[in-house]
Amino acid sequence: MPNEPFVDAARALISGERFPPLILVGERQDNLVCLEGHLRLTAYTLVGFPTGIECLIGTSPTMGRWAQ
């Protein structure tokens, strides 16, 4: 089943497992995208975004030009 990894990760969160930090980046802290950790981010969504999600955040005014 294609969704099984996401459901398994959500179940792991419910049972108390902790995941590595998400890596979020953007030009400013109020406009971030997930660079690494999409499966974990989806699992957090499935369980209702518990408090205490650890994230590493990187910002740069030129981040929006990374693909140019």
Secondary structure, DSSP 8 states (H G I E B T S, - for coil): -TTHHHHHHHHHHHTT-----EEEEEEETTEEEEEE-HHHHHHHHHTT--S---EEEEE-TTGGGTT-
